[in-house]
């Protein structure tokens, strides 16, 4: 269920940030590791990863029932 919603509503970057941050079907990774995977460079790369994760969660909450998103995260 969650995978289909993630694929439908999120960009690739948002999807990667969300999945790796929360360890959905994989091991959790740090913002630094996620930034490297996304090719985000610079001192504030972790800030950009946090922004992507926040955008992803907000999009999911906008498009499906809030309680369903929280159940998975």
Helices and strands as residue ranges (DSSP letters): H 2-9, H 12-22, H 31-38, H 45-63, H 66-72
